[in-house]
Amino acid sequence: MDTGGNSLASGPDGVKRKVCYFYDPEVGNYYYGQGHPMKPHRIRMTHALLAHYGLLQHMQVLKPFPARDRDLCRFHADDYVSFLRSITPETQQDQIRQLKRFNVGEDCPVFDGLYSFCQTYAGGSVGGSVKLNHGLCDIAINWAGGLHHAKKCEASGFCYVNDIVLAILELLKQHERVLYVDIDIHHGDGVEEAFYATDRVMTVSFHKFGDYFPGTGHIQDTGYGNGKYYSLNVPLDDGIDDESYHLLFKPIMGKVMEVFRPGAVVLQCGADSLSGDRLGCFNLSIKGHAECVKFMRSFNVPLLLLGGGGYTIRNVARCWCYETGVALGVEVEDKMPEHEYYEYFGPDYTLHVAPSNMENKNSRQMLEEIRNDLLHNLSKLQHAPSVPFQERPPDTEAPEVDEDQEDGDKRWDPDSDMDVDDDRKPIPSRVKREAVEPDTKDKDGLKGVMERGKGCEVVIDESGSKVTGVNPVEMEEASVKMEEEGTNKGGVDQVFSKT
């Protein structure tokens, strides 16, 4: 059992890391609906950039095994998972009560293939955790994951299944302590709620606070019971720039790593905190955003990188491509190679875009007060918590990677709920060219839901392998339309709750 601390070989920040990258070629086909700002097509755009920059050849590229019902039910309620599996656009009118109960239908629409979409993105995140647990990579990446708003029994904020909670539960089988860091502009409420009462998971969220979805994440929300001071919230205002952001991020995360000493880190890299995001109001550059990845990478602790928000999709693809390079320790040039989505990136066709001249409403005094308050809270944690493992999971050896493995469903670990990914052949670097039709604006839009979804705390037993819900609330899902994503020509859609 890993007791925490720097578990990878030490070395300068530029040292190459072994990286596993999870990608399903079908993920870009899922379609939330006309006018909806969440566009899975951005994952396909990111993959195309990685292919044409030549980054795929530096990583092990894996197609995730879809998460099964029982995998999802390690956190989510059985009836909610069953609902997500069965609901379709054709049947939703017959299940109005269930739609309301599980908060599905507005921000979180029912679309064709919804459950498959959930299985795909959750499978990548948990698969990344399994890889890290067995030391088969130093960094695992799943840009399709990071859907941090989903609750035990209800959908929220474009999120149906909380892949992050599932991934952390998997990591807890091997690591006594796991750190979750969230740089999405929205508060990581679903993950915080899940682990609010445990000292085995520390959650740290940097987010816009004040009349902004989901309305949670006050600096005074610090955890409960055994989890007191293990939830950190960093409330920020409009227009924060790179310098101001890192005035907080680096000292706070440096202290967290020193005091908490996690065995693994999960970093949610929501790109809606970038300058110019369709639903965001921060002013980070891509390099400023990626500096968070670089900083967390420097601690040489097993690292799971996940996606999240991000609604100006050309900038999302830019950001996650660049951050993949940071994970690999590979310098990515600014001039963009021609590829199938090249027209999205005009007129400059560069990887980096300049931040705007918007006002930074975060004064130096305010930032210093926030920093001092949070460092004071961290000082109350004298040392890393002692976690007795009365039912320690059995130690197992991961089989060697073998593409000809006879039993494709063989598990790495009898305690793991995820299938082995090694028997999947790496996806070819070449990305299939697909016709992309322009996306028309939805004049009516979708009605936003401003309420905070009720959630459930997670109670982890000593082995880290079981979980029970407290204060269950319901959640929901939707189906997905296998349509090809269109070019986002529209402006900010103010009708969505994540504004």
Secondary structure, 3 states (H helix, E strand, C coil): CECCCCCCCCCCCCCCCCEEEECCCCHHHCCCCCCCCCCCHHHHHHHHHHHHCCCHHHCEEECCCCCCHHHHCCCCCHHHHHHHHHCCCCCHHHCHHHHHHCCCCCCCCCCCCHHHHHHHHHHHHHHHHHHHHCCCCCEEEECCCCCCCCECCECECCECCCHHHHHHHHHCCCECCEEEEECCCCCCHHHHHHCCCCCCEEEEEEEECCCCCCCCCCCCCCCCHHHCCCEEEEEECCCCCHHHHHHHHHHHHHHHHHHHCCCEEEEECCHHHECCCCCCCCCECHHHHHHHHHHHHCCCCCEEEECCCCCCHHHHHHHHHHHHHHHHCCCCCCECCCCCCHHHHCCCCECCCCCCCCCCCCCHHHHHHHHHHHHHHHHCCCCCCCCCCCCCCCCCCCCCCCCCCCCCCCCCCCCCCCCCCCCCCCCCCCCCCCCCCCCCCCCCCCCCCCCCCCCCEEEECCCCCCEEEECCCCCCCCCCCCCCCCCCCCCCCCCCCCC
